[in-house]
Amino acid sequence: MHVSYTAQTGDNSAAIEGVSFALAAGETLGVLGESGSGKSTLASTLLRVLPANGRIEKGAVHFKGQDILLAKPGELEKIRGERIALLHDIGKVGIPDAILRKPARLDPDEYALMKKHP
């Protein structure tokens, strides 16, 4: 995946270069990194919610046999939130560390707790 942003001056700045990963069924990916490292850009790209000045230079996002970057808006709405989600700064809203470290799927009680803190 390669993503860039265009500044008001017209200059392009690379935000993500060469990111690639694959997940098996049932796996969960958490992305950690320093401020400005591209975490939010990566998630926004996966969900196709980049700001107007963001541009996907090249790459694909395959999910359940479909390239999300080519999906129609209605198809995207079925995926966003249910199957792929972006959680900003969840550590700052009191979600227990045990949930953040848990490698398996969340049980219904944990999911309910997370939904209370969008």
Contacts in CASP RR format, 6 or more apart in sequence:
PFRMAT RR
TARGET T0000
AUTHOR 0000-0000-0000
METHOD contacts of the structure
MODEL  1
MHVSYTAQTGDNSAAIEGVSFALAAGETLGVLGESGSGKSTLASTLLRVL
PANGRIEKGAVHFKGQDILLAKPGELEKIRGERIALLHDIGKVGIPDAIL
RKPARLDPDEYALMKKHP
1 16 0 8 1.000
1 18 0 8 1.000
1 19 0 8 1.000
1 20 0 8 1.000
1 42 0 8 1.000
1 45 0 8 1.000
1 56 0 8 1.000
1 58 0 8 1.000
1 59 0 8 1.000
1 61 0 8 1.000
2 14 0 8 1.000
2 16 0 8 1.000
2 17 0 8 1.000
2 18 0 8 1.000
2 56 0 8 1.000
2 57 0 8 1.000
2 58 0 8 1.000
2 59 0 8 1.000
3 14 0 8 1.000
3 15 0 8 1.000
3 16 0 8 1.000
3 41 0 8 1.000
3 42 0 8 1.000
3 45 0 8 1.000
3 50 0 8 1.000
3 54 0 8 1.000
3 55 0 8 1.000
3 56 0 8 1.000
3 57 0 8 1.000
4 12 0 8 1.000
4 13 0 8 1.000
4 14 0 8 1.000
4 15 0 8 1.000
4 54 0 8 1.000
4 55 0 8 1.000
4 57 0 8 1.000
5 12 0 8 1.000
5 13 0 8 1.000
5 15 0 8 1.000
5 51 0 8 1.000
5 53 0 8 1.000
5 54 0 8 1.000
5 55 0 8 1.000
6 12 0 8 1.000
6 13 0 8 1.000
6 53 0 8 1.000
6 54 0 8 1.000
6 55 0 8 1.000
7 13 0 8 1.000
7 53 0 8 1.000
12 55 0 8 1.000
15 38 0 8 1.000
15 41 0 8 1.000
15 54 0 8 1.000
16 38 0 8 1.000
16 41 0 8 1.000
16 42 0 8 1.000
16 45 0 8 1.000
19 42 0 8 1.000
21 29 0 8 1.000
23 29 0 8 1.000
26 105 0 8 1.000
28 103 0 8 1.000
28 105 0 8 1.000
31 39 0 8 1.000
31 42 0 8 1.000
31 43 0 8 1.000
32 39 0 8 1.000
33 39 0 8 1.000
40 86 0 8 1.000
40 88 0 8 1.000
41 50 0 8 1.000
43 86 0 8 1.000
44 50 0 8 1.000
44 51 0 8 1.000
44 86 0 8 1.000
45 56 0 8 1.000
45 61 0 8 1.000
46 61 0 8 1.000
46 68 0 8 1.000
46 84 0 8 1.000
47 68 0 8 1.000
47 76 0 8 1.000
47 80 0 8 1.000
47 84 0 8 1.000
47 86 0 8 1.000
48 61 0 8 1.000
48 68 0 8 1.000
48 69 0 8 1.000
48 71 0 8 1.000
48 76 0 8 1.000
49 86 0 8 1.000
50 56 0 8 1.000
56 69 0 8 1.000
59 69 0 8 1.000
60 67 0 8 1.000
60 69 0 8 1.000
61 67 0 8 1.000
61 68 0 8 1.000
61 69 0 8 1.000
62 68 0 8 1.000
63 79 0 8 1.000
63 83 0 8 1.000
63 84 0 8 1.000
64 83 0 8 1.000
66 75 0 8 1.000
68 76 0 8 1.000
68 79 0 8 1.000
71 79 0 8 1.000
87 114 0 8 1.000
90 100 0 8 1.000
90 114 0 8 1.000
90 117 0 8 1.000
91 100 0 8 1.000
93 117 0 8 1.000
94 117 0 8 1.000
95 113 0 8 1.000
95 114 0 8 1.000
95 117 0 8 1.000
99 106 0 8 1.000
99 110 0 8 1.000
99 113 0 8 1.000
99 114 0 8 1.000
102 110 0 8 1.000
106 114 0 8 1.000
END
